[in-house]
Structures are given as structure tokens and as C-alpha cells.
């Protein structure tokens, strides 16, 4: 779900204005967003061997151009000026943009080095990383079943470490950077499309600087001279922006529990790609770790659903 929607989707509720709208369009948009996120490794696999930082730099530039064109067509560039004019929003967006860049970099590196399975594990962990972040930064207390879910996830991470012979730093980095990104992104109070534009705008100097550095270092434009690679690099822009826009449409029309269940579709697809299409080894120990993380998510999701039903009844 790299480039994906910011933060804790389980905490998202439809707006009052959207509450009465038909949900089928939102469901299709949500499915489209998570399908695109889940299949994103197929796009980045086409860039095998290309420097991960270079891919992120290109992804930043092409995302900015696409989202900028969309905002211009929607006549919403005024929201960008408003966001940049507010010091608190600007600070939150700067932090979220750096976290997003770190998340992108780790994700692309993992795809390039044939560690897609670990990216799947990381995004399965992400909902629980949001819970832990709430405990650490917001002082939130968890009930018994939430604590059980976190404990099972901790055991799963330990078993995953045994299975890969090291701490699963890619999975942890993806989960933690994305959870932290969601936290700061929520404080910015800007829409998804505007927020992505501001984030990529703030990253643009770094992206252009790195591209210029590689051009000078390599004495040419490198992968950009290859028409196929250049096409794929351009497609990283839509690959980043379109799922996010679909997600933004979906969350305005779907119930919280529906979004909460849909979010597991992307890492499930990535898991399937890693094992079936990319041939990454799935040892019994690693399979056990995935089984435990699925159990942890089941406990957490059922508890959340029961709590919401009780609130609705009250």
C-alpha cells in the first residue's frame, strides 16, 4: 500500500453529507484502490535493477504533475495555497512527506531485492502499528482483546525474525513509517488529493536534486534513455495517485467496518504475488508467522466490529 492512503483506515467514517449516498460506487472505488495497491509490485518489478532512490524521485515528479493537473481541472489549487499558508499545516505536511518518502524508498528497495513477501507482512502489521502509535503518542488505552491482538502480533514478528534469520526490518519500517505518516497526515486537515500534491511539492527539490546528481554522476540520463523504462517510470505517477483518489472517494461512501475489511485485500494480493508469481520461499516458520498475524488481525477486527455494533445499539 505504499503511496497509499494515509493512516488508520479503521478510524475513518463517512462524512454526514455522504451518509445517504449509494454505497455501490464507493465499494467499487474501494476495491479498485486496494486492488491497485496490492498489484503495485508488478509495476515496480518492471524496474528491476533501477536505483530505488531514482525510482522514488521519478515517482515524486510524475505524481506531482498528475495530481496538479487533476486539482487544476477540479479548480482546487486554492486549497494548496491555503495549506501552505498555515504554519502548523505546513509543518505537519513536511514531516508526513519525509515519512512518505522513507516508506516509498523502503518499499521500492524491497521489491527490487526480491523481498515482496516481507512488504506484505509489513502492511498486515500496519493496523496494529496504528494502535501502538496511539498508545505511545496519544496515551490511548486498549481493552483486553486489543491487548491480546497486539501480543499475538509481537509473537508473529518474533517468529518472522527466526524465519528470515534477522529482524524483519523492512516489514517493521513499512508498518511504522506508514503509521507515523497517517498520524501526521491527519493533523494537517487537508483533503487526500491536495495533501498528496503538497507532500510531493515539498519533496520536489530533493527529487530534482537527486535526479540531477545521477545525471552528472552517470554522464547521461541513465534509465530515462530507455523508452520502456521511461514509460514505466512515468506510470509510477498514476500508480501512486489513482489508488489514493479512489480511496478518498470510497471512504466518503462506505461504512467504517467495510473499509476496515477492505484494507487487508492489498497485502493479501501482495502475499499471493510473492509466493505464486515471484517464487519467493515460504518456509513453515514464515507461514506460521503469517498465520499468527492473520489471527491477530481477526481478533482486532472482530473486537472493533463488536464495539461498533454496541455503540450503534446504544
N, C-alpha and C positions, 0 to 999 in steps of 0.2 A: 504494500500500500504506500510505497514511497511516493510522495507528492500528493499523497492523499490527504484527504480531509483532515482538518486539524482536530486532533484530540479525542476526547472521550465521547464517542458516539452514543454511549448508553445514557449520557446526560442530556441528550438533545430531544426537545419536544417540538411538535408542530406549533407554528405561530397561531394565535387566535384567528387571524384573518384567513389562514389556510385550513382551519379545522374542518370546515364544511365542504372543502373541495373533494372531488372524486379521488380516491387513492390509487386507482389502477395506473394512472400516468406516473405517479410517484413511485410505485412499485417497479414499473419498467425502468425508470430512471435509476433507481437504486440498484437493481440487478445489473444494469448496464455499467454503472460506476464500479461496482465490485468485480464484475467480470473483467473489465479492462485492467483494474489494478492486479487481479490475480494472474492475468496473462501477460503482464508487462515484462516479465523475464524473457519472453520470446523476442521482444523488440531489442532489449539490451544484449541478448546473446548474439545478435547480428553484428554487434560492435566488439566482438571478442578480439582482444589484443589492443584495443584503443585505450589510451590512458584514461583512467576513471575520472581524474580531475578535469581532463579535457572534455569528457562527455558531460560532466556537470556544468562546465562553463557554457557549452553549447546549449544544454537543456535550459539554462537560465535565460540566454539570449532569445531563443525561439519561443519559450513560454511567455516572455515579456511582450514580444511582438504580437503573438496571437491574442493574449488576454487584453493587451492595449487596443487592438482592433475591435475586439468584442465590446469593451467598455465604450469606445468611441461610437460604435453602432448603436449601443443602448443609451447613449448620452449620459453616461455616469462618470465621466472623468472628474466632475466636481467632487465626487466622493474621495478621489485620490488627493486632491488639494486639501480637502478638509482633514483627512487623516494625517498628512504630512505637516499640517499647520499646528496640530496638537502635540505638545512635547511628550506627554505620557504615552499617547498612542504611538508616536514615532519611536520612543524608547522600547516599547513592547514589541513593535514590529521589527526593530533592528535585532533584538535578541531572538525572536522567532525565526527571522530569516537566516541567522547563523546556525541555529539548531536544524532548520530545514536543509541547509546546505550540507551540514555534517551527516544528516540522515541520508540524503541523496548519495553522498560520496561513499559511505559505508555500503549502501545498497548496490550501487554500480560495481564497486570493488568486489563484493560477494558474488555477483552474477559473473563477473569476468574471471574469477578464480574458482568457479565451479562449486560454490557453496550456497546454492539456491535453497537447499533443504534447511539450512540454518536461518535464512531470511524468513522462511515460513514459520519456524519455531519462534523467531523474534516477534512476528506480528500476531501469533497466537498469545504470546505473553503480554502484548500491549494493553489489553483491557485491564489486566491485573496490575500492570505498571502504573496505570492511571490511578488505581485505588491506593497504591503505596505512596504515590506522589501527593495525593490528597491528605494522607495521614501525616506525611513529613512536612509539607508546606502549609497546609490549611488546618492541621490539628483535627482532622476528621476521625471519628471513632467508627470501628467496624463491629458488626454484630458477630455472633458465634459462627454462622455459616460462611460469612465473608472471610473470617479469620481462617477457617478450615480450607477455603479455596486458595488463599494465599500460601498457606503451609504446604498444600499439595503441589502448588506451582514451584515453591522453593525446592522441594524434593525432586521434582521433574528437572529443574535446572541442574541440580547436583548430578543426577543420573546422566543427563545430556553431556555434562563435563567429562564423566567417565567414558561415555560412548565415543566422544571425539578426541579424548586424550588431552584435553585442555579446557579452560574456562570458555564457554561459548560466547566469546566477547562480541562477535558480530550480532548474534541474537540479542544480547543484552544492550548493545549500543543502539540497535534499531528501536527496541522497545522503549528505552529510557529517553533517547533524543526525541522520539515521536510523542511520548507522553509529556515531556517538558515543552515541546513545541505547542501541543494542544493547550497547555496551561497558559503560556504567554500569549498565544493567539486569541484565547478567549478574552483576555484583558484588553485587547486592542479595540474591540467593539466596531469592527468593520465587516462588511459582507465578504463572502468567500472569494468572489472574483476580484473585488477591489483589494482584499488582503493579499491575494497571490500576486497581483500586479505590484503592489508596494514592496512586498518581500523580494521579488525578482529585481525590481528597480534598485533597491538598496544593495543587492548582490551584484548588480551590473558592473560597477567599477572593478571588483575582484575578478569577475568573469572575463571582461575585456583585457584586464592586465595579464591574466594567465594565458589567454589566447595569444596576446602579443608576445609574451615571453617564449611560448613554444614556437611561434613563427620565427623569431630571431634565433632561438637555440637550434632549430632544425633546418634553418636556411630555406624555409618554404612553408606552405600551408598544411603540410602533413596529410592526415586522413581526408581533409577537405578537398584535396585534389582528386580523390576517387569519387566518381559520380554516385556509386552505390552507397558508400559510407556517408557521403554528404547528405544524401536523401534520408538515410536512417537518422542521422544527427538532427536534421530538420524535424523529423517525425517525433523526436523526443519532446518537442513543444506541445503538440496536440496530445501526446501520450501522457503528459503531465496535467494539462489544463482541462481537457474534456471530461475525464472522470470526476474531477473536482466540481465542475459546473453541474454535471448530472447529479452528483451527491447533494449539492446545495438545493437543487430543485426537489430532490426526493425528501429531504428532511423537513421541508415545509408541508408535506402532504402525507407523511406516514407516521404511525404511532411509534413511540419510543421503543417498545418491545420488538417491533418489526425491524427497525434499524439495528437494534442490538443483535438480532439473529443474523441479519444480512452481513454484518461485519466479519463473520467467520468464513464467508464464501471465498474471499480473496486469498487468505493463507491456505485454505484447503485446496484451491486450484494450484497455487504455487507448490504445495507439497506434492500434488499429483504430477506436475510438470517435472519436478526434481527427480522423482523416483522412476516415472514411466518414460518420459521423453529424454531427459538428460542423463539417465542412468547412474545417478548418484547412489552410493551404497547406503542401505538402510539396515543396520545391524539390529539384532534383537534388543540390545541395550537402548539404542536410539529410539526404536519403536516403542519400547516401554516408556521412555521419557515423553514421547508424543501422547501415548495413551493417558499418562498421568496429567498432562497439561489439558487434554480434552476433558478429562474428569473434573479437573479444577474449574474449567470454564463452564461445564454443565452445572456444577454446584453453584457457582456465582450467578449464572443466568437464571436458573430456577428460583434462587433466592430473590433476585431482583424482580422477577415476574410475580412471585407471590406477594412481595411487598407492594408492588404497584396495584395488584388486584385488591389488596386490603385498603389502600388509600382510596381507590375508586369506590369501593363499597362504603367507606366512611363518608 
